[in-house]
Amino acid sequence: MAVRISIILPTRNRPAMAALAVKTALDAAGRDDEVVVADNGDSPLNLDSSDSRLRTVRADRVYSMPDNWERGVRAARGQDLLVLSDKHRLVPGSLDR
């Protein structure tokens, strides 16, 4: 099945903010959507990976902010892209509106 929307969440060294952003993104995402986390932190994020819509792209080195965002975009498989900061929160149902 084709991915409808890729929600891209670049993050660096803000695990609590990233975890909340991922949770709200998954709550807003439909079954045909995906959440791609571009993890650019010093330590790997500890995210609940039981949801098949969630993918984490781990950095092999520290990237600049624009380069980390680009890594997330390149990893996306969706027909449409939504790039958010780890500071942003989605409201359930917002992607369908």
Z-matrix of the N, CA and C atoms (Angstrom, degrees):
N
C 1 1.448
C 2 1.527 1 108.82
N 3 1.298 2 116.71 1 138.62
C 4 1.464 3 122.29 2 -179.63
C 5 1.526 4 110.42 3 -73.51
N 6 1.313 5 114.00 4 144.77
C 7 1.462 6 119.84 5 177.12
C 8 1.527 7 107.91 6 -81.66
N 9 1.320 8 116.83 7 128.24
C 10 1.455 9 122.33 8 -177.79
C 11 1.524 10 111.03 9 -77.69
N 12 1.322 11 117.50 10 -58.78
C 13 1.467 12 122.46 11 -177.39
C 14 1.523 13 108.99 12 -129.31
N 15 1.324 14 115.82 13 133.63
C 16 1.459 15 121.78 14 170.80
C 17 1.516 16 107.91 15 -102.88
N 18 1.321 17 116.04 16 120.35
C 19 1.461 18 122.11 17 174.39
C 20 1.525 19 106.14 18 -96.27
N 21 1.312 20 116.67 19 116.79
C 22 1.456 21 121.80 20 -174.85
C 23 1.523 22 108.81 21 -105.65
N 24 1.328 23 115.89 22 124.99
C 25 1.458 24 122.14 23 -177.66
C 26 1.535 25 109.58 24 -122.96
N 27 1.323 26 117.99 25 92.96
C 28 1.452 27 119.81 26 173.22
C 29 1.528 28 109.82 27 -74.92
N 30 1.323 29 116.75 28 142.97
C 31 1.462 30 119.79 29 -179.00
C 32 1.524 31 109.81 30 -152.37
N 33 1.339 32 114.06 31 155.13
C 34 1.468 33 119.90 32 175.71
C 35 1.529 34 109.60 33 -151.20
N 36 1.317 35 115.02 34 114.97
C 37 1.465 36 123.37 35 172.75
C 38 1.531 37 114.36 36 57.77
N 39 1.326 38 117.09 37 34.65
C 40 1.467 39 121.24 38 174.08
C 41 1.528 40 107.85 39 -135.21
N 42 1.331 41 116.98 40 68.11
C 43 1.468 42 119.65 41 -172.72
C 44 1.524 43 114.41 42 -60.90
N 45 1.325 44 118.86 43 -38.58
C 46 1.467 45 120.31 44 -179.55
C 47 1.524 46 110.63 45 -67.39
N 48 1.327 47 116.40 46 -43.20
C 49 1.467 48 120.03 47 178.27
C 50 1.520 49 110.67 48 -64.78
N 51 1.327 50 116.71 49 -41.99
C 52 1.460 51 120.88 50 180.00
C 53 1.528 52 110.82 51 -63.36
N 54 1.328 53 117.04 52 -43.24
C 55 1.463 54 120.43 53 -179.84
C 56 1.527 55 111.35 54 -61.71
N 57 1.331 56 117.30 55 -41.34
C 58 1.464 57 120.29 56 178.25
C 59 1.528 58 111.31 57 -68.05
N 60 1.321 59 117.04 58 -40.37
C 61 1.469 60 120.62 59 177.86
C 62 1.531 61 110.51 60 -62.94
N 63 1.316 62 117.18 61 -41.01
C 64 1.471 63 121.07 62 178.51
C 65 1.520 64 110.16 63 -64.51
N 66 1.341 65 116.89 64 -44.46
C 67 1.463 66 119.83 65 -179.79
C 68 1.523 67 111.71 66 -60.00
N 69 1.336 68 117.05 67 -46.96
C 70 1.467 69 119.04 68 -178.94
C 71 1.523 70 111.11 69 -69.10
N 72 1.330 71 117.44 70 -33.01
C 73 1.467 72 119.95 71 177.40
C 74 1.523 73 110.76 72 -66.59
N 75 1.322 74 117.28 73 -43.96
C 76 1.463 75 119.88 74 178.15
C 77 1.522 76 111.41 75 -66.12
N 78 1.338 77 117.37 76 -36.03
C 79 1.469 78 120.77 77 177.26
C 80 1.527 79 111.33 78 -65.03
N 81 1.327 80 117.08 79 -32.86
C 82 1.468 81 121.34 80 -179.54
C 83 1.520 82 112.25 81 -85.32
N 84 1.318 83 117.11 82 -24.14
C 85 1.465 84 121.43 83 -175.07
C 86 1.522 85 111.31 84 -75.57
N 87 1.312 86 113.97 85 148.15
C 88 1.457 87 120.68 86 173.91
C 89 1.516 88 111.07 87 -88.30
N 90 1.321 89 115.82 88 179.59
C 91 1.466 90 118.70 89 -177.66
C 92 1.520 91 112.71 90 -69.66
N 93 1.343 92 117.82 91 -18.56
C 94 1.465 93 121.97 92 179.46
C 95 1.525 94 112.26 93 -99.69
N 96 1.314 95 117.86 94 12.54
C 97 1.463 96 122.46 95 -179.67
C 98 1.525 97 109.55 96 -107.13
N 99 1.326 98 115.81 97 168.17
C 100 1.454 99 120.60 98 176.44
C 101 1.518 100 109.53 99 -138.43
N 102 1.337 101 115.36 100 156.84
C 103 1.458 102 122.76 101 174.04
C 104 1.522 103 106.80 102 -119.75
N 105 1.335 104 115.62 103 122.33
C 106 1.462 105 121.71 104 -179.64
C 107 1.523 106 107.68 105 -113.04
N 108 1.331 107 116.64 106 118.55
C 109 1.456 108 121.99 107 178.35
C 110 1.524 109 107.70 108 -100.54
N 111 1.330 110 116.38 109 120.02
C 112 1.461 111 121.92 110 175.10
C 113 1.529 112 106.49 111 -93.80
N 114 1.328 113 115.69 112 94.03
C 115 1.469 114 122.77 113 -174.34
C 116 1.522 115 109.45 114 -85.86
N 117 1.320 116 116.02 115 111.36
C 118 1.453 117 123.69 116 -176.45
C 119 1.528 118 110.97 117 -113.14
N 120 1.329 119 116.97 118 19.27
C 121 1.454 120 121.26 119 -172.99
C 122 1.516 121 114.11 120 -83.26
N 123 1.313 122 114.39 121 169.12
C 124 1.461 123 121.14 122 177.72
C 125 1.533 124 111.31 123 -69.16
N 126 1.328 125 116.71 124 -32.61
C 127 1.466 126 122.58 125 177.38
C 128 1.520 127 108.62 126 -122.34
N 129 1.324 128 117.98 127 144.55
C 130 1.470 129 119.79 128 178.94
C 131 1.529 130 111.76 129 -60.70
N 132 1.323 131 115.32 130 142.92
C 133 1.462 132 120.20 131 175.36
C 134 1.515 133 109.73 132 -68.16
N 135 1.309 134 116.62 133 147.71
C 136 1.456 135 122.46 134 176.11
C 137 1.524 136 107.37 135 -107.62
N 138 1.332 137 116.27 136 84.52
C 139 1.459 138 121.82 137 -178.34
C 140 1.516 139 109.92 138 -105.52
N 141 1.324 140 116.41 139 148.19
C 142 1.456 141 121.35 140 174.95
C 143 1.533 142 107.51 141 -68.60
N 144 1.300 143 116.51 142 111.22
C 145 1.467 144 120.24 143 -174.89
C 146 1.523 145 112.37 144 -98.89
N 147 1.330 146 117.18 145 21.39
C 148 1.462 147 119.62 146 -178.92
C 149 1.533 148 112.56 147 -75.56
N 150 1.315 149 117.93 148 -14.67
C 151 1.466 150 121.64 149 179.59
C 152 1.531 151 108.88 150 -90.20
N 153 1.310 152 116.48 151 119.69
C 154 1.474 153 120.92 152 -176.57
C 155 1.528 154 112.54 153 -66.68
N 156 1.332 155 118.13 154 -13.12
C 157 1.469 156 120.49 155 178.81
C 158 1.526 157 112.04 156 -81.23
N 159 1.327 158 117.80 157 -7.92
C 160 1.467 159 122.62 158 -177.03
C 161 1.523 160 110.38 159 -100.94
N 162 1.335 161 115.31 160 129.06
C 163 1.466 162 121.35 161 173.16
C 164 1.520 163 108.16 162 -130.70
N 165 1.324 164 116.19 163 140.56
C 166 1.456 165 121.60 164 177.08
C 167 1.522 166 108.53 165 -115.49
N 168 1.328 167 115.48 166 130.79
C 169 1.453 168 122.06 167 176.36
C 170 1.527 169 106.02 168 -107.49
N 171 1.305 170 116.74 169 106.60
C 172 1.467 171 122.63 170 -175.59
C 173 1.525 172 109.30 171 -86.46
N 174 1.322 173 116.60 172 136.17
C 175 1.468 174 122.29 173 179.50
C 176 1.525 175 109.93 174 -79.05
N 177 1.331 176 115.99 175 143.17
C 178 1.459 177 121.07 176 175.74
C 179 1.528 178 111.05 177 -90.92
N 180 1.332 179 115.71 178 -7.44
C 181 1.459 180 123.41 179 176.35
C 182 1.517 181 107.05 180 -159.14
N 183 1.312 182 118.15 181 176.10
C 184 1.462 183 121.09 182 177.91
C 185 1.526 184 108.69 183 -83.05
N 186 1.323 185 116.06 184 124.93
C 187 1.461 186 122.85 185 178.96
C 188 1.528 187 109.73 186 -103.29
N 189 1.306 188 116.68 187 156.27
C 190 1.462 189 120.26 188 171.02
C 191 1.529 190 107.79 189 -64.77
N 192 1.317 191 116.71 190 160.80
C 193 1.452 192 119.96 191 179.93
C 194 1.535 193 112.04 192 -56.35
N 195 1.348 194 119.69 193 -49.80
C 196 1.466 195 118.54 194 179.54
C 197 1.528 196 112.99 195 -61.78
N 198 1.323 197 117.03 196 -37.03
C 199 1.468 198 119.50 197 179.12
C 200 1.524 199 111.59 198 -68.19
N 201 1.326 200 117.64 199 -35.99
C 202 1.459 201 120.11 200 177.16
C 203 1.527 202 110.90 201 -67.45
N 204 1.309 203 117.13 202 -40.14
C 205 1.467 204 120.41 203 176.26
C 206 1.527 205 109.25 204 -61.03
N 207 1.319 206 116.96 205 -42.46
C 208 1.469 207 121.46 206 179.84
C 209 1.534 208 110.89 207 -63.29
N 210 1.321 209 117.31 208 -37.31
C 211 1.468 210 120.33 209 177.02
C 212 1.528 211 110.59 210 -59.45
N 213 1.321 212 116.65 211 -42.48
C 214 1.456 213 120.33 212 178.09
C 215 1.514 214 112.18 213 -64.87
N 216 1.329 215 116.03 214 -41.76
C 217 1.470 216 120.39 215 178.97
C 218 1.522 217 110.48 216 -62.54
N 219 1.326 218 117.11 217 -43.55
C 220 1.468 219 120.63 218 -179.40
C 221 1.535 220 111.78 219 -64.65
N 222 1.320 221 117.09 220 -30.65
C 223 1.464 222 120.57 221 -179.19
C 224 1.529 223 112.59 222 -79.72
N 225 1.314 224 117.45 223 -14.92
C 226 1.468 225 121.96 224 -175.94
C 227 1.521 226 111.45 225 -68.35
N 228 1.343 227 115.01 226 145.93
C 229 1.467 228 121.25 227 178.17
C 230 1.523 229 112.43 228 -117.83
N 231 1.327 230 117.10 229 0.06
C 232 1.457 231 121.00 230 -174.02
C 233 1.514 232 114.03 231 -75.43
N 234 1.316 233 115.16 232 158.37
C 235 1.463 234 121.59 233 174.61
C 236 1.522 235 110.38 234 -70.84
N 237 1.331 236 116.63 235 -30.68
C 238 1.461 237 123.01 236 176.07
C 239 1.520 238 108.29 237 -126.73
N 240 1.329 239 115.69 238 152.54
C 241 1.457 240 121.55 239 -178.81
C 242 1.518 241 110.41 240 -119.73
N 243 1.319 242 115.49 241 143.29
C 244 1.455 243 122.76 242 172.77
C 245 1.525 244 106.09 243 -131.63
N 246 1.325 245 116.73 244 109.09
C 247 1.460 246 121.33 245 -179.27
C 248 1.527 247 107.95 246 -99.90
N 249 1.329 248 115.32 247 123.35
C 250 1.456 249 121.53 248 -178.68
C 251 1.520 250 109.74 249 -125.22
N 252 1.295 251 116.05 250 156.54
C 253 1.453 252 121.61 251 169.77
C 254 1.529 253 107.91 252 -80.23
N 255 1.320 254 116.78 253 159.89
C 256 1.463 255 118.81 254 175.19
C 257 1.531 256 111.73 255 -69.01
N 258 1.318 257 117.17 256 -5.27
C 259 1.471 258 121.87 257 175.89
C 260 1.527 259 112.01 258 -85.79
N 261 1.322 260 117.45 259 -14.62
C 262 1.464 261 121.35 260 -176.04
C 263 1.522 262 111.57 261 -87.13
N 264 1.323 263 115.17 262 151.96
C 265 1.454 264 122.20 263 177.23
C 266 1.517 265 108.70 264 -129.53
N 267 1.322 266 116.04 265 136.40
C 268 1.464 267 121.30 266 175.43
C 269 1.518 268 110.12 267 -96.91
N 270 1.302 269 115.96 268 148.30
C 271 1.460 270 123.22 269 177.21
C 272 1.520 271 107.88 270 -95.02
N 273 1.348 272 118.03 271 135.54
C 274 1.470 273 119.24 272 177.53
C 275 1.521 274 111.32 273 -52.41
N 276 1.320 275 115.79 274 134.34
C 277 1.461 276 122.08 275 179.90
C 278 1.518 277 114.12 276 87.21
N 279 1.325 278 117.86 277 -8.77
C 280 1.471 279 120.36 278 -175.16
C 281 1.526 280 113.19 279 -65.59
N 282 1.316 281 118.20 280 -29.67
C 283 1.464 282 120.10 281 -179.23
C 284 1.533 283 111.73 282 -72.99
N 285 1.311 284 117.00 283 -24.02
C 286 1.458 285 119.73 284 179.21
C 287 1.529 286 112.62 285 -84.06
N 288 1.326 287 116.30 286 -13.31
C 289 1.457 288 118.90 287 179.10
C 290 1.484 289 108.02 288 -89.41
